């Protein structure tokens, strides 16, 4: 699953931005939470191979589902879901009680066998379970359970949900599903835990003019009375409940063949042509994955389903992957050509799940990384294979940086994290799981060798197909194939939290030089965090690549504590983490740092980027002074590559956000503009093309950033180009439309704001609608911000973007207090529209827009997220983010301000 919507823009400006030390006051709330967090991570243990009986979970394992035959009658008008299911079960020992998962479900008759026994039904809303109690025990062996029920079709994108979307013929409605991690229980009663694999046979009664898409091909359609039909699907292979899918609407489908598998793109009417790029890419990816995994995709069809609302990412339902429409469809009339990068990436991610997750499923959510880390890694690997010109490892460096920033905090968690219930499972889809998981896999592949690693993956797939696994199963398969011990290396990264720090020193012995390496723990802690227990020490087994700039590594180094190696001639610049493949930070001694800076221009771009990112991280951690980082930035050539300048842009954006409302902001903004403007002047506004290259992407990023920083020339030109676009849409290249519209939005007056909304309302293209809605939401005029917030309570906006619109008001529109007041005043209405994730995840994330003790206390006292353990953990993480940001403000901003003033030309 792609867990985060790109449209949740508040995350990129608040939650995702790196930050560092904080005042003590916000930490009062953290002190009580620290023990909980440390106790959760202290339980890291040597994991065992998969065993069903030993797998964690909340349901009893005395009754096991074997097959579900499900009949649904969705009522799209009243949003109800009557159904009947017949479940073949295996009773392992005599019992009078059968417990399943169910949410917001009304039960009719529950009978076993031929109706001899009817059950009494009791429900537990907090546990999300229903228990069927029989007067006589069910004997060990096979039984057939028949359950009549009525569930709900939700207005938020969880379970089976409704989407109302605009067309040229007016508003239309469809329904679709999104069930990971634990929401199949919202559609039908079930054993909604991944280890309870079963087969599923679905029939659905719908109006005859609608199309239904499920996991498997349609086996039979039969007209019935009242202009209805029954659509029956072929039974699925054994799979976990969260992979079930159903989409129903006025749909069309375009298909292609890939090795005997029918690959389809399913869209709303008149949009199937926009799925051609995805369809062609999927055909190539399926063949590539069949070969890589050594196990062919086992279903007869694979549909890619474009849903114009509901949820913002994509979901790897086996045989029927659902996507938020703008993440799958490409329209050259409205999309920049570079949008194909994102489409290919998310498609490659979800299709990798057909093996990592669907064919072989993690036993419990504590090993979610076996799904998400591997799919993320495989997506980039596939992109490098088919589109090396995109340079995805280089340009995707930010994923690892974000993970390392979070992993350096007290509120981090191991990749293999304890998960107690569904609320904690829902928050496990984070950067540690995805991005640290991806970085670790890349490092391990490099350590074992590409061929040996692939051989191990093939063995893992063959051994665990149609079943479940743990991390221990993976290590066993890799070691067996590679003939090389890996468990100790890998477990040191998966079973404990934290980021390694390697302190690297060069020492001359006559004309020769030696490199000493010593590992420590890299920590970003709030300033004055004396109330919290110290973070425990960590020790990793770290594959280290070290060597001279422009040269090859000295040889295999597996660092376990400290080491010393020969390092060429005295004065040679020695780089640690060559190629930036390792998951660790590096702090250099003064002599080697000076040598590296002298050789900076001669480094490969990956190594230059690594030096810059580690330099900024050391400032965040208080291990380096800000002037040392600024001096490094001054050494970067305006012609350097996009990835390097993207990191500079990111750090400038962080400083600008932290300086909001402070005296240092004008000085920092002027300095940032002075550093970025020569880069932009070299690129210019372009010649009007929509080329997909790094220069085009960097140009767009610089336009947005310079405008955000108050560059009047860039803002004026953006407004001029937008005015010309209104007269002639062809005058503004697609590649610049997002950036130009963004700047028009943040500076909008009422007339411009209304025009942006009119453009959004007048389009049926999801990506266009989002472009204009988000531009309007960024307006910095408080009255316009209030208008946007009021809009989120209406039925106009897709529910998918409501949270993102509120976050945009706070971040881009720079009205966080206005938005927070609105959230508090309208919390119940927003929760009803957005569902539990709004309470448990959005609100804590939103509060990281603030950096003061007062708002930290408000969050700690805000009770709704405290109602679940997942919500409480998210609050703890947000409180630490606030504290770290406050400390970075206090410690770094004055020093940067003084340095800039002293170094004015």
Protein Blocks (a to p, Z undefined) as FASTA:
>chain_A
ZZbdfklmmlmmmmmpgcddddfklmmmmmmmmmmmmmmmmmgccdddddfklpgcjbdc
kbccfbdcddddddfknopacdddddddddfbdcfbdcdddehiacddddehjhlaccdd
dddfklopacdddfbdcdeddddddddddddddfbfghjaddddddfkbpcddddddfbf
blmlmmpgcddbfklgcdddddddddfkbccddfbdcfbdcddehhiacddddddddddf
klgccdddddddddddeehiacdddddehilmmmmmmmmmmmmmmmmmmmmnopacfbfb
dcddddeehiacdcdbehiacddfklmbccfklpcfklmmmmmmmmmmmmmmmmnomlpc
cfblklmmmmmmmmmmmmmmmmmmmmmmnommlmmmmmmmmmmmmmmpmklccfbacdfb
lmlmmmmmcfklmmmmmmmmmmmmmmnopklmmmmmmmmmmmmgoiacdfklmmmmmmmm
nopafklmmmmmmmpgcjdddddddddehjbccddddddddddddehilmbccddddddd
dddddddehiacfbdcddehiacddehjehiacdehihilagcdddddfklmmmmmmmmm
mpcfklmmmmmmmmmmmmmnopacfklmmmmmmmpcfkbcfklmmmmmmmmmmmmmmmgo
iaklmmmmmmmmmmmmmmmmmnonojoiacdcfklmmmmmmmmmmmmnopaklmmmmmmm
mmmmmmmmmlpcfklmmmmmmmmmmmpcfklmmmmmmmmmmpcbfklmmmmmmmmmmpmb
fklmmmmmmmmmmmkbcfklmmmmmmmmmmmnopmklmmmmmmmmmmmmmmmnommlmmm
mmmmmmmmpccfklmmmmmmmmklmmpmklmmmmmmmmmmmmmmmmmmmmmmmmmmmmmm
mmgZZ
